[in-house]
Amino acid sequence: MGDKANAHPGAAGRATAADHPASVRNVVLVGHSGSGKTTLVEALALTAGAVNRAGRVEDGGTVSDYDDIEHRQQRSVQLSLVPVEWDGYKINLLDTPGYADFVGELRAGLRAADAALFVVSASDGVDGSTRMVWEECAAVGMPRAIVITHLEAARADFEEMTRVCAEAFGGDDPDAVLPLYLPLHGPQTPDGHAPVTGLIGLLSQKLFDYSSGERKEAEPGEEQLPGIEEARGRLIEGIISESEDETLMDRYLGGEQVDVKTLIEDLERAVARGVFFPVLAAAPAAEGARQGIGTVELLELVTGGFPTPLEREAPGVTTVDGRSRELRACDPDGPLVGEVVKTSSDPYVGRVSLVRLFSGTLRPDETVHVSGHGLTDRGHEDHDVDERIGALSMPFGKQQRPVTHAVAGDLVCVAKLGRAETGDTLSAKDDPLLMEPWEMPDPLLPLAIHAHSKADEDKLSQGLSRLVAEDPTMRLEQNQDTHQVVLWCLGEAHADVALERLRSRYGVQVDVVPHKVSLRETFAGKSAGRGRHVKQSGGHGQYAICEIEVEPLPGGSGIEFVDRVVGGAVPRQFIPSVEKGVRAQAAKGVAAGYPLVDVRITLLDGKAHSVDSSDAAFQTAGALALREAAAGVKIHLLEPVAEVSVLVGDDYVGAVMSDLSGRRGRVLGTEQVGSGRTVVRAEVPEFEIGRYAIDLRSLSHGTARFSRVYARHEPMPPQVAEKIREQAKDAS
């Protein structure tokens, strides 16, 4: 791996179907925004012959970041699949966004892949969010390798970055993170920088020179060998320590020379098992070059060291009624099981579903069963239907290249699945199955919107439903208390992309309005009220009088109505009318226009007229009585309080606790979770955490995450309540 004598020149950029899972490699690229993932994908596609020397496909576009929104924002905002062929293998490169707001796309890439390339910039280092993703991969045993980019930057130091990566990713065994190659530098430029022109293989001790624009193998000079001796020795010991041959280390320490072929085989096995994590280097290709520096070595690593889909244990599968189902690992002849990992809309084709096949073989025009997980709490439609699929294709930039079939282990685009959403399972219509869902972050930034015009209002519902079908990290809420349409997003960039997609893709213009928190009102003490509704204006009059008493109840009690009328002062048929009237007024509020809760309303007395009393009159009298009772007592405004759990690095615990206290929060306690992480639990008014998703990211440099659940409503501090009442008066 990486030191093979003859590198394959790469296949032409055509889409073909893989014939067997053993010939497929699914690789996700992970790294912070700006680390160079997309540039690396395009360089790999160039080396594999899938794009021309300008890094373009046949229609002139790029293979990744081809979406108009990505061009405008100049960053990746979605998962992109770039399939390339190399040395008889089909490699599905999954380019993921590095910005935290699009972590849902990253999770989809991790689900679809069997191995990960962590892309680290030599000029920026390893950030906290990248470390967190590494830990997630480690938890499931996903094989990983590290690619150091931006070696052309001033003061870039490959050796130092390798040390940083070993410290960040090595855990208790930093010798599991070691370089396979050392960069070869050319003559210094006038500014003192020496550009990377090639690589030296530590195992083969061969020099791979890219200075001509193509990879050429040569013998290193005598002056270069001493510089690689120490690094080569550490690499060999690191490989041998992970070897399945337990005698190899003793033989090596005893002075036996280990054959390079044996070392490469052991290295490949250790990488595939996820116990050794090689570090490689990548640098931009020279102008007009056919190969980027380090790309051949990367492709050899992927084909030789990364596992096939046959070696991955598939996620759990059940029947649609919940019974467990065992499947053979990645069997092309087995029952059909695929998962939609991405949903997008094409203006010409319609909805396109990117599917990872875990079992069976998929062909065009088949009828499949689509099973959803029923994420109705996120605005997703529950469904369990049969659908006829359209054409199968492989994406390449904006193009969709038709394929004849897709086997287990491969990724494929499926057209015209009108009901399928991201996270859904595709299976045979006569054998419907359901895959266990992958973990998705909870969107915690509210975006309240309303249609800009009547024309937009007519299209808004359909546009929003399509938006959440594509993105399971987005939640749609129709708030019954505030009457607002709320899109819950992961951050500001996520919200911006959602609004842009509504406008450009679905033709819906919306206005963003301040998000309202669901407040309540309640009585601070006992009070009484008399409602008198007596009118006579010719003809049939209106006559109803009722007297009530209102007293507060414990939180969560709602509205309790009690009838204590004696002697028929209010006729029995009108008592429900009084209750209806007071409940209607309670729903409207009695002070600032928020629903009244947690009170007992007792009907004590009243009067009626044999002719002029009516249902409507007693409803009105009941509402008047409640308003009079409210005028005679202090009314508390109740605000929702959330229980917040913040997972944060130990270095930021103090800052997080101080910040929560400044938000009127009550810290309930802390709990150590693993090494260097703490969970801080607190109760915080929801008024104070509307933008907490953004503020916490800034406070912790992107290393913390939080969850929130509604706890209860409780009285708002008087000074805050008064401000809210004044705002309500101004609005009216």
ZIDAFEN-V672678 format. One record per helix or strand of 2 or more residues. SS is the DSSP state (@ for helix, = for strand). FROM is the first residue (numbers start at 1). LEN is the number of residues. If there is no record, write none. Layout:
# ZIDAFEN-V672678
ss/from/len
SS/FROM/LEN
SS/FROM/LEN
This chain:
# ZIDAFEN-V672678
ss/from/len
@/21/3
=/24/7
@/37/11
@/68/6
=/80/7
=/89/7
@/100/13
=/115/7
@/128/12
=/143/7
@/158/12
@/174/3
=/177/3
=/181/8
=/194/8
=/206/4
=/216/4
@/222/20
@/248/6
@/260/14
=/277/5
@/295/11
@/309/3
=/317/3
=/324/2
=/337/10
=/350/10
=/361/3
=/367/5
@/376/3
=/384/5
=/392/5
=/399/4
=/405/3
=/411/5
=/425/4
=/433/3
=/445/7
@/454/17
=/475/4
=/485/5
@/492/13
=/510/4
=/520/4
=/527/9
=/542/11
=/559/5
@/572/17
=/599/9
@/615/17
=/635/15
@/650/13
=/666/7
=/677/9
@/686/3
@/692/8
=/705/11
@/718/14
